[in-house]
Amino acid sequence: MKITKRKYITTITYDKICNGVKKSCIESFFDKKYVDIRVDEINNCEYDKEYRIDQNTLFLDFIDIYLKKVSLKKDAYKKYEFYVSLTRRYIMDYFEDIYIKDVTQSFIENLSTQVNNQVSKFGNKEKVISKTLKNDIKFFINKLFKYATDMNLYDVNPMQYYKVQNDSNRYLVEWDFDTLNTIFELCKGTRLHMFLHCFFGTDLKMNEILALKWNDLYIGHKNIKKNNCYAVVNKKLKRKKISYINEHRENIIKQFDPKINDEGSTRLVIYKIENSKKIHIPINVAKMLIKWKKVEG
């Protein structure tokens, strides 16, 4: 048996005989007080020893117990390792110093907000984690609370108060063939080059990039030094019906002239949007924009 101590977890490596075949097993613990218990279990083959869990149990201890007594036995080993990694990277932060009795409706509502707004701890640390990872976190937390409810620690599963962020508009395509034509009409040479860098290098949408002005970009020396470059998106480029344009004239920033023989009922406009947002700009894209601005004057 080998015990390895790390910053956050302690790992036990041991051999186990399964159906006459010797296999190497690895188990990881967040709370060191359970390491000795588990070592005694392994040495005495007491794999079904019960842990005491009540309302005054720290939720992180409860997660430890769930991983060892349930996940390790029922889930595929890769799935168990994934849950351990997920807990270490994100879930530990949500339940720090929280006891089982502290989980209320308001706690779960705040938890859902935390998960929905969780930024990545790897790579681009300004970017919110993917929808898939959010679902993985929610799925595992739900398994924890379902197990706790089955143990009568809660009358009902607290996850019923979990609020899923409505992403229905997040992936909405807001451009069409006319917008693509406009891109190639307005963006030529270096301008097209910069458009592509902004489109593929940031989370800006096509119709947001085309509506940007220099004063919407915060890419100064201080921003670059702190890796805090961003664009403020408060307008978009899109085709709107003439009736809409006439009714919302105060929101129209620019209206493009129609093409020759264009007698359609829509016009291409840049218009204000109700809720502005900040979009992170990577340093390499920011530096290219600064260089281009100097050349363009």
N, C-alpha and C positions, 0 to 999 in steps of 0.2 A: 504494500500500500504506500502511496506517495501523496503527501499533502503540500500543495503549492499556495502560498499566500500572495495575493495581489492587492492593489489599492482598494478596490471595491468588493472583490469576491475572493473566497477561498475555495480551491478546487481539490477534490479527492479523486485520485486515480487508483483503481483496484481491479483485480481479476475476479471473474465470476464464472461458475460452471453452469451452463445452460444446456440441458439435454445431452450431457456428456461432452460438450464442447466448451473450451476455455475462451472467454471473451473479456476484452478490456473495457471497463466502464469508467466514465468520467462524470462526476457530479459537482455542481457549483453552488455555493452558498453565499448569500449577501450578509447574513448575520452569523458571526463567528461562534456564537453560543450554541448553534445547532451542529457545528462541526463535530464536537466531541460526542454528542448524542448519536450522530450518524455513524461515526467510527465504531462506537460500541455496537450499534445495530449490525453493521457489516461484519464485525468480528464474531458476533453471537448469532448472526443470520436472523435477527429479529426485524424483518422488513416490514412487519405490520404493526409496529409499536405506535400507539396513539399519542398525539400531541394534545396538550390542553389549549383549547381555544375558547375565548369568551369575549364579552363586550370590551374588556380592558386590554385585549391583545392589539399590539401595533399592527396596522394593516400590512406593513412591509414584512413582518414576521408571518402573517397569514399567507402572503404571496410565497414566501420561502417554503412554508409547509405544503401549500398547494402544488408547487413545482415538484417537490420531492415525493409526496404521497399520492398525487393524482397524475400530473402531467408525465412524469418520468415513467410511470407504469402503463398509462393508457395511450399516450401519444407516441408517434414515431420519434426516434431520437433526434433527428434533425429538427422536428417541430419543437421538441423540448428545448433544444439549444437556441432556437429562434426566440422562444418566449423568454429565456434567460437574457438574451441580448437585448430584446425589446424592453425588458424591465430595467436593465442597467442603463440603457441609453435615454429612456424617456419616462417610464412609469414610476420609477423611484422618486422623481421630482414631484409628481402629482400627489404622492401619499406620504411625503416626509412629515414625521411627527403626528401622523393621523392614526387614531385608534378606530377600531371597528364601530364603536358607538358614535364616532364623530361624523359618520357618513349620513348626511341628510339630503333632502331634496335640493336645497340651495347649494350644497357641496357638489352634487352631481351636475347641476346646471353650470356651475363654475368650471367643473372638470371638462364638460363638453366644449366650453368656450376655449379653454386652454388647449385642448387637442385640436380644435378647428384652426387655431391661430399658431400652432406649434411650428417654430422655425427649425430648419435642419441643423443638426449639430456636426454635420460633416459637409465638405464641399462648400457650396454657397450658403453661408450662415445667415444671409439676409432673406433667404427664400423659404416660404412655407413648405412643409413636407407634402408629399404627393397624397392624392386622395386614397390610393391603395394602402399607403402606410397608415393613414388615419383610420381606415377600416380595420387594419390589422390590430391597431392599438385598441379600438373599440371592441373588436371581437374578443380579444384576450381579457380585457377588463370585464366584459359581460360574462365570460366563463367563470371568472373569479367570484363575481357577485351571485351567479347562479349556484355555484358550489356553496357559498356562504348562506344563501337562502335555504338550500336543501339541508343545511346543518342547523336551521332555525335561528340563525344569527340575525336575520331580518324577516319581518312578516311578509314583505313583498320584495321582489327584486328591485333594488334602487335604480337600476338602469332604465326603468320606465320613465324616469325624469330626464334622461339624456337627450339633448337636443341636437339633431343632425343639421349641419349647415346646409342651406339650400344652395346647391351649386348649379341649378338648372340653367342659369345665364352665363356661367363661367366659360363654357365651351361653345357658346352661341357664335356661329359664323356671321359676322356683321359686314361682309363684303361680298360683292358679286362680280360678274364679268365686267361691268362698267367700271367698278373700282379698280380692277386689274388694269384695264385700259388707261385709267387715269394715272396709275402708278408709273407706267412706262411713258406717259406723256409728260408728267411732271418731273420724273426722276431719270435724268440722263447723265451719262458719264460718271463723275465722282459722286453725284447725288444718288444715283442708283446703287453705287457701291456702298455708300453709307446707309442707305435704306435697308439693304440686305443684312448689313452687320447689326443694325438695330432690331430687325425682325427676328433673325436667328440667334442673336446674342442676348436678347432680353425677353421679357414677357409682354412687351408692347404688341398690340394688334396692328394690323395694316392701317386701318382707318384712324388709329390713334397717332401713329408715326407721321402720317401725312398732315395731321393738324397741328403738330408741334411747332413751337417757336423757340428761339434761343432763350428767352426769359423763362421758359418752362423747364429748362435743364439746369440742374445744380451739379456742376462738374468742375468746380474750382479746385485750386491747389489743396485747400483744407479738406474738401470732400474726398479727394483722391487719397490724401495722406491717411484719412480715417476709414477708407474703403466705404464711404457713405455717399456715393454718387447716385442720383436718382432723377427721374422725370416726374413732374406733376401733370397728370392727365386730367384736364378739365374741359376738353372739347374733342369732337370727332368729325371725320369727314364721311358723309353718307348721302345717298340720294333720298330726298324727301318730296312728298307731294306738294304741289304749289299751294294747295289749300292750307297745308300745315305751315308752310313758310309764311303765308300771309297772316295766319292766326298767331304765330309765335315769332314775329319779326324781331322782338327784343333779344331772342336767343340766337339769332342768325349772325354769325361773325363775318362770313363771306359767302357770296353766292356766285358760282361759276357761270359764265355765259354758256348758253346752250349751243350745241353744234349746229352747223348749217342744216336746214330742213328738219331740225328736231322739234316736232310739235307735240311731244309727249307731255304727260301730266306731272312729271317729276323733274327736279333740278338737283344738281350736285352742290352741296353746301357744307360749310364748316359751321357747326353749331355747338353751343354750350351744353354740357351735361350736368345733371343735378348733383351727383356725388363725385367729387374729385378723388383721386387716389394717387399714391406714390408707387412708382415702379423702379426697382433697383437697376442700376446700370453698371455692368462690370467695368473694372478699371481700364482694361484694354480698349473697350468700346469708347469710354469717356475720353481717353487720350487721342483716339482717332478723330472724335468729334471736335476736340479743341484744336487739333492740327488743321482740320478742314475749315474751321471757322476763321483761323488766321489767314489761310490762303484765300478764302472767299471775301475776307474783309468785313 
